[in-house]
């Protein structure tokens, strides 16, 4: 990692030594929309909306465009400037030109030179908006401070010129388009208005005083009809009244005279008025004379006769008036009928006109819309024509760039060196991560639990000592500190060997125990120099603590359902499963449990090769009844561990059938009754399928994983292929752990193993 950082620093130094100095000139633009709006108001134009954030950002991109760069190149004649044409001078450029000199090239065309110059302008140009304001900074880097200032100012001026030109061109194009469109709209408006007039003429729709002629006629006819009806009713009433008078009794002269007063026309008739007056005078005289001379007086009788004649004359005159009333009534009826007919005809015409007006209103609406649109386009056209004569823009230069203010901007020594250090560190980290990804193995307890979804029972540190030498913290040091199980356990019950269900040794078991005691020394395990023995010889070591942790896990698993048979396996060979099996069996037996260690790896019985090399019979012979169990067992005199080897004189092709056989199941059932714990060392999972045949034999499985060697992909695959093992997996054991190296990967676990307080509890390394 240090070498990588130093290499990056060296590269940074080379860059600082070879990179040319560059200067930056800065001009400042202001996007001033208020000035533009004021001018547009003076000419009566609608104007653009006030510029917003998006508008300013858009103008920033316009300043970076190739159009502005091309205009700057032409204005400053940069293609003829030697300073500008060597802008790319530097170490890398020099190396490139050196190699290019060996290969002749054609002279670049004018277009190629222009493209190159545009690329240099764009690459050296920096356009930045100042915070959230309408101010834009235009900066350009160059080898010359004068050239940097000139180009920055030229970019600003050409942007303003381009903005004016673009507005003029846009207004001109808009005016041309509006003019053509205006002609079309005028023609459409005229056509729509002509259609309205033609439709009115075709359907006899005439306006008079803002109202339709039919509506006016309908109102007049309705008024005349109402008047005719009134006159008819009046004539009918007069005729009825005068007829009632004529039908009255002629002898009742006083009634006739009184009723006669109710008829207006009779009172207006001078003849009737005169006759009535005469009649009243005669009546008064007749009454007076009758009172004086008696009703039979001749004068009274003459007066009464004259009164009768006058009454007849009045009635005759009333009859002539009644005939006049009849004539008036007939005339009124005729007028009413004529008015009603005229009204009906006018209503029919009005209904037809109303139906025609539905279409007429649509035509008039179209005509009005077309005319309004034409007027709007005419107004827009006038505005566009006016804008062409007012070249205004929303941008103006508020700060000019000059050579004296151009500052050196690159290379920045401190920044380059810091980048070298940081880049070196990042590169070193990436290299380490890349190497770590290539080496995808198990290195931490957390990794095991996260990837396999099971408990990591213990991390077993790697143990290395020469055979025949007592390791540090040996059994001799332990004797004075910790009582062994043989010192405090009852002697009436052997620590290993079969018992009855009641816990008392059976006769056969006593014979077997006697035979065990009488067994020759060549069937006694002598494993003081074995790695598996290290947990017994060094009880205060981390190695022993790890196996006590595994043993505790197996003990706790017995609560609820007995897990007497614990099978030990691994994904691949040489991961230390046999050593783990031996050490776990030693630790379990030392605790006082009757423990049987069985070498179940029929394909490669490495445990037998290490612990019972001289064995001539073993598991297979016992299972199939060729020998008794007592003749095949090996015993550790120190821990009373029983070991059943597996003797293979020839290669088996059906080892899985042997493990799955009924005889094997019967054997394990018998062993469950005779022992408290059975440790079964099995073959690896990946190379062979023997472990899959032990589903009816083992209660639980422990998977041994070699630290920094077992591949994650391999272990995950074999666990997926053996669901029976995965379901009964008690946990995993991380074996052959380099404690010092592990602390670099797992701070928590590494700190635990290297805790300086570990020794305060009497434990040693």
C-alpha positions in Angstrom: 0.0 0.0 0.0 2.8 2.4 0.9 4.5 1.6 -2.4 1.3 2.5 -4.3 1.0 5.8 -2.5 4.7 6.7 -3.2 4.3 5.7 -6.8 1.3 8.1 -7.1 3.3 10.9 -5.4 6.1 10.3 -7.9 3.7 10.6 -10.8 2.3 13.8 -9.3 5.8 15.2 -9.1 6.5 14.4 -12.7 3.3 16.1 -13.7 4.2 19.2 -11.7 7.6 19.3 -13.4 6.3 18.9 -16.9 2.9 20.6 -16.9 2.9 24.1 -18.4 1.6 27.1 -16.4 -1.9 28.2 -17.3 -3.6 31.5 -16.6 -7.3 32.3 -16.3 -9.1 35.4 -17.5 -12.7 36.0 -16.3 -15.4 38.2 -17.6 -18.8 38.7 -15.9 -22.2 38.9 -17.6 -25.5 40.0 -16.1 -28.8 38.7 -17.4 -30.8 42.0 -17.1 -34.4 41.4 -18.1 -35.8 44.7 -16.6 -34.1 46.8 -19.3 -35.5 44.7 -22.0 -39.0 44.8 -20.6 -38.9 48.6 -20.4 -38.0 48.9 -24.1 -40.6 46.4 -25.1 -43.2 48.4 -23.1 -42.3 51.6 -25.0 -42.8 49.9 -28.4 -46.1 48.3 -27.2 -44.8 44.8 -27.5 -45.9 41.9 -25.4 -42.3 41.0 -24.6 -40.8 37.9 -23.2 -41.5 36.6 -19.7 -38.9 37.6 -17.0 -35.9 35.2 -17.1 -35.9 32.4 -14.5 -33.5 29.8 -13.3 -34.0 27.5 -16.2 -33.5 30.4 -18.6 -30.2 31.3 -17.0 -29.0 27.7 -17.1 -30.0 27.5 -20.8 -27.9 30.6 -21.5 -25.0 29.0 -19.8 -25.2 26.1 -22.3 -25.4 28.6 -25.1 -22.2 30.2 -24.0 -20.5 26.8 -24.1 -21.8 26.2 -27.7 -19.6 25.7 -30.7 -21.3 28.6 -32.5 -19.9 31.1 -29.9 -16.5 29.4 -30.1 -16.5 29.6 -33.9 -17.3 33.3 -33.8 -14.6 33.9 -31.2 -12.0 32.1 -33.4 -12.9 34.2 -36.4 -13.0 37.5 -34.5 -9.6 37.0 -32.9 -8.1 35.1 -35.8 -6.9 32.4 -33.4 -5.9 30.1 -36.2 -3.0 32.5 -36.9 -2.0 32.7 -33.2 1.0 30.6 -32.4 0.2 30.8 -28.7 -3.3 29.5 -29.1 -2.2 26.7 -31.5 0.2 25.3 -29.0 -2.3 25.3 -26.1 -2.0 21.6 -25.7 1.7 21.7 -24.9 2.7 19.4 -22.1 4.4 16.2 -21.2 1.8 13.9 -22.7 1.4 16.1 -25.7 5.2 16.1 -26.2 5.4 12.4 -26.0 2.5 12.1 -28.5 4.1 14.5 -30.9 7.4 12.6 -30.6 5.8 9.3 -31.7 3.8 11.1 -34.3 6.9 12.5 -35.9 7.9 9.0 -37.0 4.7 8.6 -39.0 4.2 11.3 -41.7 0.7 12.7 -41.8 -1.2 14.7 -44.3 -1.6 18.5 -43.7 -4.9 19.1 -41.9 -7.6 20.8 -43.8 -9.1 24.2 -42.9 -12.2 22.5 -41.6 -10.0 20.1 -39.5 -8.1 23.1 -38.0 -11.3 24.9 -37.2 -12.7 21.8 -35.5 -9.4 21.5 -33.5 -9.6 25.2 -32.5 -13.2 24.9 -31.4 -12.3 21.9 -29.3 -9.6 23.9 -27.6 -11.9 26.8 -26.9 -14.6 24.6 -25.5 -12.2 22.6 -23.3 -10.5 25.7 -21.9 -13.8 27.6 -21.3 -15.6 27.5 -18.0 -19.1 29.0 -17.7 -20.4 29.3 -14.1 -23.5 30.8 -12.6 -22.9 32.8 -9.4 -25.0 31.1 -6.8 -28.7 31.6 -7.6 -28.3 35.1 -9.2 -28.5 36.2 -12.8 -24.7 36.7 -12.9 -22.6 34.4 -15.1 -18.8 34.1 -14.9 -17.0 33.4 -18.2 -13.5 32.0 -17.5 -10.9 30.8 -20.0 -7.5 29.1 -19.3 -4.6 29.8 -21.6 -0.8 29.7 -21.6 -0.9 33.5 -22.1 -2.7 35.8 -19.6 -3.4 38.3 -22.5 -5.0 35.6 -24.6 -7.0 34.3 -21.7 -8.5 37.8 -21.1 -9.1 38.4 -24.9 -11.0 35.1 -25.3 -13.1 35.6 -22.2 -14.2 39.1 -23.4 -14.7 37.8 -26.9 -17.0 35.0 -25.7 -19.1 37.6 -23.8 -19.3 40.0 -26.8 -20.1 37.3 -29.3 -22.8 35.9 -27.0 -24.5 39.3 -26.9 -24.1 39.7 -30.7 -25.4 36.2 -31.3 -28.3 36.9 -29.0 -29.2 40.1 -30.9 -28.9 38.2 -34.2 -31.0 35.3 -33.0 -33.7 37.7 -31.8 -33.7 39.6 -35.1 -33.8 36.4 -37.1 -36.6 35.0 -34.9 -38.6 38.3 -35.3 -38.1 38.3 -39.1 -39.1 34.7 -39.4 -42.1 35.3 -37.2 -43.1 38.4 -39.3 -42.9 36.5 -42.5 -44.9 33.6 -41.1 -47.5 35.9 -39.5 -47.9 37.8 -42.8 -48.7 34.6 -44.7 -50.9 33.4 -42.0 -52.7 36.7 -41.8 -53.6 36.5 -45.5 -55.1 33.0 -44.9 -57.0 34.2 -41.8 -58.4 37.2 -43.6 -59.7 35.0 -46.4 -61.2 32.7 -43.9 -62.9 35.5 -42.1 -64.3 37.0 -45.3 -65.5 33.6 -46.4 -67.3 33.0 -43.1 -69.0 36.4 -43.2 -70.1 35.8 -46.7 -71.6 32.5 -45.7 -73.6 34.3 -43.0 -75.0 36.8 -45.5 -75.9 34.1 -48.0 -77.6 32.0 -45.4 -79.7 35.0 -44.2 -80.8 35.7 -47.8 -81.6 32.1 -48.5 -83.8 31.7 -45.4 -85.4 35.2 -45.4 -83.8 36.2 -42.2 -84.1 40.0 -42.0 -82.9 42.2 -39.2 -84.6 45.5 -38.4 -83.6 47.6 -35.5 -81.6 44.8 -34.0 -84.6 42.4 -34.1 -85.8 39.9 -36.6 -88.6 41.1 -38.9 -90.7 38.1 -38.0 -90.4 38.9 -34.3 -91.6 42.5 -34.9 -94.5 41.3 -37.1 -95.5 38.7 -34.5 -95.6 41.4 -31.8 -97.7 43.7 -33.9 -100.2 41.0 -34.9 -100.5 39.8 -31.4 -101.3 43.3 -30.2 -103.9 43.8 -33.0 -105.5 40.4 -32.2 -105.8 41.4 -28.5 -107.5 44.6 -29.5 -109.9 42.8 -31.8 -110.8 40.4 -29.1 -111.5 43.3 -26.7 -113.8 45.0 -29.3 -115.6 41.8 -30.0 -116.3 41.2 -26.3 -117.5 44.8 -25.9 -119.9 44.5 -28.9 -121.2 41.2 -27.6 -121.8 42.7 -24.1 -123.7 45.7 -25.6 -125.9 43.4 -27.7 -126.7 41.2 -24.8 -127.6 44.2 -22.6 -129.9 45.8 -25.2 -131.5 42.5 -26.0 -132.3 42.1 -22.4 -134.0 45.5 -22.3 -136.0 44.7 -25.4 -137.1 41.4 -23.9 -138.5 43.1 -20.8 -142.3 43.6 -20.2 -143.5 46.7 -22.1 -146.0 47.4 -19.4 -143.3 48.0 -16.9 -142.3 51.4 -18.2 -140.3 52.4 -15.2 -138.0 49.3 -15.5 -137.4 50.0 -19.2 -136.5 53.6 -18.5 -134.1 52.6 -15.7 -132.4 49.9 -17.9 -132.2 52.3 -20.7 -129.9 54.5 -18.6 -127.4 51.6 -18.4 -126.9 51.6 -22.2 -124.3 54.2 -23.1 -125.2 54.4 -26.7 -128.9 54.9 -26.0 -128.1 57.8 -23.7 -126.0 59.2 -26.5 -128.9 58.9 -29.0 -130.7 62.3 -29.1 -134.0 60.7 -30.2 -134.1 58.3 -27.4 -133.0 61.1 -25.0 -135.7 63.4 -26.2 -138.4 60.7 -26.1 -137.3 59.7 -22.6 -137.4 63.3 -21.4 -140.9 63.7 -22.9 -142.0 60.5 -21.3 -140.8 61.5 -17.9 -142.6 64.9 -18.2 -145.8 63.2 -19.2 -145.5 60.7 -16.4 -145.0 63.5 -13.9 -148.1 65.4 -15.2 -150.1 62.2 -15.3 -149.3 61.5 -11.7 -150.1 65.1 -10.7 -153.4 65.2 -12.7 -154.3 61.8 -11.5 -154.0 63.0 -7.9 -156.0 66.2 -8.7 -158.7 65.0 -11.1 -158.6 61.2 -10.7 -157.1 58.5 -12.8 -160.1 58.4 -15.1 -160.0 61.9 -16.1 -159.9 62.4 -19.8 -156.8 64.5 -19.7 -155.1 61.8 -17.6 -156.2 59.2 -20.0 -154.8 61.1 -23.0 -151.5 61.6 -21.2 -151.2 57.9 -20.5 -151.9 57.1 -24.2 -149.3 59.6 -25.3 -146.9 58.0 -22.8 -147.7 54.6 -24.4 -146.8 55.9 -27.8 -143.6 57.4 -26.6 -142.7 54.0 -25.0 -143.3 52.3 -28.3 -141.1 54.9 -30.1 -138.3 54.3 -27.6 -138.5 50.6 -28.1 -138.4 51.0 -31.8 -135.3 53.1 -31.5 -133.7 50.6 -29.2 -134.4 47.8 -31.8 -132.6 49.9 -34.5 -129.7 50.3 -32.0 -129.6 46.5 -31.4 -129.3 45.9 -35.1 -126.4 48.2 -35.2 -124.8 46.3 -32.3 -125.3 43.0 -34.2 -123.5 44.5 -37.1 -120.6 45.7 -34.9 -120.4 42.2 -33.3 -120.1 40.5 -36.7 -117.4 42.9 -37.8 -115.5 42.3 -34.5 -115.7 38.5 -34.9 -114.4 38.8 -38.5 -111.5 40.9 -37.3 -110.7 38.5 -34.6 -110.7 35.5 -36.9 -108.5 37.3 -39.4 -106.1 38.3 -36.7 -105.8 34.8 -35.3 -105.1 33.4 -38.8 -102.4 36.1 -39.4 -100.9 35.2 -36.0 -100.8 31.5 -36.8 -99.1 32.2 -40.1 -96.6 34.5 -38.5 -95.8 31.9 -35.8 -95.1 29.3 -38.4 -92.8 31.6 -40.2 -91.1 32.5 -36.9 -90.6 28.8 -36.1 -88.9 28.2 -39.4 -86.7 31.2 -38.8 -85.8 30.0 -35.3 -84.7 26.6 -36.8 -82.6 28.5 -39.4 -81.1 30.7 -36.7 -79.4 27.6 -35.1 -77.3 27.2 -38.2 -77.0 30.9 -38.5 -75.5 31.3 -35.0 -72.9 28.7 -35.8 -72.0 30.5 -39.0 -71.9 33.9 -37.1 -69.7 32.3 -34.4 -67.3 31.0 -36.9 -67.2 34.3 -38.7 -66.6 36.2 -35.4 -63.8 33.7 -34.4 -62.2 34.0 -37.7 -62.3 37.8 -37.6 -61.0 37.9 -34.0 -58.1 35.5 -34.9 -57.3 37.6 -37.9 -57.3 40.8 -35.8 -55.0 39.1 -33.2 -52.5 38.0 -35.9 -52.6 41.5 -37.3 -51.6 42.9 -33.9 -48.8 40.2 -33.5 -47.6 41.1 -37.0 -47.4 44.7 -36.1 -45.5 43.9 -32.9 -43.1 41.7 -34.8 -42.3 44.3 -37.3 -41.7 46.9 -34.6 -39.3 44.5 -32.7 -37.1 44.1 -35.8 -36.2 47.8 -35.5 -35.3 47.6 -31.8 -32.2 45.3 -31.3 -32.4 44.6 -27.5 -30.9 41.8 -25.4 -31.2 40.8 -21.8 -27.4 40.3 -21.3 -24.7 42.9 -20.7 -21.1 42.8 -19.6 -20.5 44.1 -16.1 -16.9 43.1 -15.7 -14.2 43.0 -18.5 -11.4 40.5 -18.3 -7.9 42.0 -18.4 -4.4 40.5 -18.5 -3.4 42.0 -15.1 -6.2 40.2 -13.3 -5.5 36.9 -15.0 -4.2 34.5 -12.3 -2.2 31.3 -12.5 -4.7 28.5 -12.1 -2.8 25.3 -13.0 -1.0 23.3 -12.0 -1.9 23.6 -8.3 0.9 22.1 -6.4 -0.8 21.4 -3.1 -3.9 20.0 -4.9 -1.8 17.7 -7.2 0.2 16.4 -4.3 -3.0 15.8 -2.2 -4.6 14.1 -5.1 -1.5 11.9 -5.4 -1.7 10.9 -1.8 -5.5 10.3 -1.8 -5.4 8.6 -5.2 -2.6 6.4 -4.0 -4.6 5.4 -0.9 -7.7 4.8 -3.0 -5.8 2.8 -5.6 -4.2 0.7 -2.8 -7.6 0.1 -1.3 -9.1 -0.9 -4.6 -6.2 -3.3 -5.3 -6.7 -4.8 -1.8 -10.5 -5.1 -2.5 -9.8 -6.6 -5.9 -7.5 -9.2 -4.4 -9.9 -9.9 -1.7 -12.7 -10.5 -4.2 -10.5 -12.9 -6.1 -9.9 -14.8 -2.8 -13.5 -15.3 -1.7 -13.1 -17.5 1.4 -14.4 -17.5 4.9 -12.5 -15.3 7.3 -14.9 -14.1 10.0 -17.5 -15.5 12.3 -20.0 -13.0 11.1 -19.4 -14.0 7.5 -20.1 -17.7 8.3 -23.3 -16.9 10.1 -24.5 -14.4 7.5 -23.8 -16.6 4.4 -24.8 -20.0 5.8 -27.6 -18.8 8.1 -26.3 -20.9 11.0 -24.4 -20.4 14.3 -20.7 -20.4 14.3 -20.0 -22.6 17.3 -16.3 -21.7 17.7 -13.2 -20.4 16.0 -10.5 -23.0 16.5 -7.0 -21.5 16.4 -4.3 -23.2 14.4 -2.0 -25.3 16.6 1.5 -26.2 15.6 4.0 -28.0 17.8 6.5 -30.8 17.2 5.5 -34.3 18.0 6.7 -35.6 21.3 7.0 -32.2 22.9 4.6 -31.2 25.7 2.9 -28.0 24.6 2.6 -24.9 26.7 0.1 -25.4 29.5 0.4 -29.2 29.5 -1.4 -31.7 31.6 1.3 -31.8 34.2 0.7 -28.1 35.1 -3.0 -28.8 35.3 -2.8 -31.6 37.9 -2.4 -29.3 41.0 -5.1 -26.9 39.9 -8.2 -28.8 38.6 -9.5 -32.1 39.8 -9.9 -34.7 37.0 -13.2 -36.5 36.6 -11.5 -39.7 37.9 -10.9 -38.0 41.2 -14.6 -37.1 41.9 -16.8 -39.4 39.8 -18.2 -42.6 41.3 -16.1 -45.6 40.6 -19.1 -48.0 40.5 -20.0 -46.5 37.0 -17.5 -46.6 34.3 -17.1 -43.4 32.3 -17.4 -45.2 29.0 -19.0 -48.5 28.2 -22.6 -49.8 28.0 -25.1 -49.6 30.8 -28.7 -50.7 31.3 -31.6 -48.3 31.0 -31.7 -48.0 34.8 -28.1 -46.8 34.9 -26.6 -50.0 36.5 -24.0 -52.0 34.5 -25.4 -55.2 33.1 -23.5 -58.5 33.2 -22.6 -58.3 29.6 -21.3 -54.7 30.2 -19.3 -55.8 33.2 -17.7 -58.5 31.1 -17.1 -56.0 28.4 -15.5 -53.7 30.9 -13.4 -56.5 32.2 -12.4 -57.3 28.7 -11.6 -53.7 28.1 -9.3 -53.6 31.2 -7.7 -56.8 30.0 -7.3 -55.5 26.5 -3.7 -55.6 25.2 -1.8 -52.4 25.1 -1.8 -52.3 21.3 -5.6 -51.3 21.5 -5.0 -48.4 23.8 -4.9 -45.0 22.2 -1.5 -43.4 22.7 -2.2 -39.9 21.4 -0.2 -37.5 23.6 1.5 -36.0 20.6 -1.7 -35.6 18.6 -3.1 -32.1 17.7 -6.5 -33.4 18.9 -4.9 -34.1 22.3 -3.9 -30.5 22.7 -7.3 -29.6 24.1 -6.6 -32.0 27.0 -2.9 -31.3 27.5 -3.5 -27.5 27.4 -6.9 -26.9 29.0 -6.3 -23.2 29.5 -5.5 -22.5 25.8 -7.8 -20.9 23.3 -7.8 -24.2 21.4 -9.3 -26.0 24.5 -11.8 -23.1 25.1 -13.0 -23.5 21.5 -13.8 -27.2 22.0 -15.5 -26.5 25.3 -17.7 -24.1 23.4 -18.6 -26.8 20.8 -19.2 -29.3 23.6 -21.5 -26.9 25.4 -23.5 -26.4 22.2 -23.9 -30.2 21.9 -25.0 -30.4 25.5 -27.5 -27.6 25.1 -28.9 -29.2 22.0 -30.0 -32.2 24.1 -32.7 -30.2 25.9 -36.0 -31.0 24.3 -34.9 -33.8 22.0 -31.7 -35.9 22.6 -28.9 -35.3 20.1 -26.7 -38.3 21.0 -25.1 -38.8 17.5 -23.2 -35.7 16.3 -21.8 -36.1 12.9 -18.7 -34.0 11.9 -18.2 -33.2 8.2 -16.7 -30.6 5.9 -17.2 -29.4 2.3 -13.7 -30.6 1.0 -10.9 -32.8 2.3 -8.1 -31.5 4.5 -10.2 -28.9 6.3 -9.5 -30.5 9.7 -12.8 -32.3 10.3 -11.1 -35.5 11.7 -9.0 -33.4 14.1 -12.1 -31.5 15.2 -13.9 -34.9 15.7 -11.0 -36.2 17.8 -10.6 -33.1 19.9 -14.4 -32.8 20.5 -14.5 -36.5 21.5 -11.6 -36.1 23.9 -13.2 -33.0 25.5 -16.6 -34.7 25.8 -15.0 -37.9 27.3 -13.0 -35.9 29.8 -16.1 -34.3 31.1 -17.4 -37.7 32.3 -19.8 -38.6 29.5 -19.6 -42.0 28.0 -18.3 -41.1 24.6 -17.8 -43.1 21.4 -15.7 -41.8 18.5 -16.5 -43.6 15.2 -14.5 -43.2 12.0 -17.3 -43.1 9.5 -15.2 -42.0 6.5 -15.2 -45.3 4.7 -13.5 -43.9 1.6 -10.6 -42.4 3.5 -10.4 -43.3 7.2 -7.8 -40.8 8.1 -8.8 -40.9 11.8 -8.1 -44.6 11.9 -4.7 -44.0 10.2 -3.8 -41.6 13.0 -5.3 -43.2 16.1 -5.4 -46.9 15.3 -3.0 -47.6 12.5 -2.5 -51.2 13.6 -6.3 -52.0 13.7 -7.3 -55.0 11.7 -11.1 -54.9 12.4 -13.4 -52.0 12.9 -16.8 -50.5 12.0 -17.7 -52.6 9.0 -16.8 -55.9 10.7 -18.8 -55.0 13.8 -21.9 -53.8 11.8 -22.1 -57.0 9.8 -21.5 -59.3 12.8 -18.1 -60.6 11.8 -16.6 -59.5 15.2 -17.9 -58.3 18.5 -17.8 -54.7 19.5 -15.4 -55.4 22.4 -12.9 -56.9 20.0 -12.8 -53.8 17.8 -12.9 -50.9 20.3 -9.9 -48.9 21.2 -9.7 -47.0 24.5 -7.9 -43.9 25.6 -6.6 -44.7 29.1 -6.5 -41.1 30.1 -10.0 -39.9 29.2 -11.6 -43.4 28.8 -12.7 -42.4 25.3 -13.8 -45.3 23.1 -12.8 -45.3 19.5 -14.2 -47.5 16.8 -11.9 -47.5 13.7 -12.8 -48.2 10.2 -10.5 -50.8 8.6 -10.5 -50.7 4.8 -8.5 -53.4 3.1 -9.9 -52.7 -0.4 -11.7 -49.8 -2.1 -15.4 -49.7 -1.6 -17.7 -48.6 -4.4 -20.8 -48.9 -2.3 -19.8 -47.1 0.8 -23.1 -45.1 0.8 -25.0 -48.4 0.8 -23.1 -49.6 3.8 -24.0 -46.4 5.7 -27.6 -46.6 4.7 -28.0 -50.3 5.4 -30.4 -51.7 8.0 -27.4 -53.3 9.9 -25.9 -49.9 10.3 -29.1 -48.4 11.6 -29.4 -51.3 14.1 -25.8 -50.8 15.2 -26.4 -47.1 15.9 -29.6 -47.8 17.8 -27.6 -50.2 20.1 -24.9 -47.6 20.6 -27.4 -44.9 21.6 -28.4 -47.1 24.5 -24.8 -47.7 25.6 -23.2 -44.3 25.2 -24.1 -40.7 26.2 -22.5 -39.1 23.2 -21.4 -40.6 19.8 -19.1 -38.5 17.6 -19.2 -39.6 14.0 -16.4 -38.5 11.7 -17.8 -38.5 8.1 -16.4 -38.0 4.7 -16.5 -34.5 3.0 -19.7 -33.4 1.3 -18.4 -32.3 -2.1 -16.3 -35.3 -3.4 -18.6 -38.2 -2.3 -22.3 -38.7 -1.4 -21.7 -40.8 1.8 -22.9 -38.1 4.1 -26.3 -38.1 2.4 -26.8 -41.8 3.5 -26.4 -40.9 7.2 -29.8 -39.2 7.5 -31.1 -42.0 9.8 -27.9 -42.2 11.8 -27.0 -38.7 12.9 -29.2 -36.4 15.1 -27.3 -33.3 14.1 -24.3 -32.2 12.0 -21.4 -29.9 12.6 -19.8 -28.4 9.5 -16.0 -27.7 9.7 -14.8 -24.8 7.6 -11.1 -24.0 7.1 -10.3 -20.4 7.8 -9.1 -18.5 4.7 -9.1 -21.7 2.6 -12.7 -22.9 2.3 -14.3 -21.3 -0.7 -17.7 -19.6 -0.1 -19.2 -20.8 -3.3 -18.2 -24.4 -2.7 -19.7 -24.5 0.8 -22.9 -22.7 -0.2 -23.3 -25.2 -3.1 -22.8 -28.3 -1.0 -25.2 -27.0 1.6 -27.9 -26.4 -1.1 -27.3 -29.9 -2.5 -27.7 -31.6 1.0 -30.9 -30.2 2.5 -30.9 -33.0 5.0 -27.6 -31.7 6.5 -28.8 -28.1 6.3 -32.0 -28.8 8.2 -30.1 -30.7 11.0 -27.1 -28.4 11.1 -26.2 -27.6 14.7 -23.6 -25.0 13.5 -20.3 -24.5 11.9 -16.7 -24.5 13.2 -14.2 -22.1 11.8 -11.0 -24.2 11.9 -7.3 -23.4 11.6 -7.8 -19.8 12.4 -4.8 -17.4 12.4 -5.8 -15.3 15.3 -3.5 -12.4 14.5 -4.6 -12.2 10.9 -8.3 -12.6 11.8 -8.2 -9.5 13.9 -7.6 -7.5 10.7 -10.9 -8.8 9.2 -13.1 -9.0 12.3 -12.4 -6.3 14.9 -14.8 -7.7 17.4 -13.8 -11.3 17.3 -10.1 -10.5 16.9 -10.2 -8.1 19.8 -11.8 -10.9 21.9 -9.1 -13.4 21.1 -6.3 -10.9 21.6 -7.8 -9.4 24.8 -5.1 -8.6 27.3 -7.5 -9.4 30.1 -7.7 -13.1 29.0 -4.8 -14.1 31.2 -6.4 -12.7 34.3 -8.6 -15.8 34.4 -5.7 -18.2 34.5 -5.7 -18.8 30.7 -2.6 -18.8 28.6 -1.9 -18.7 24.9 
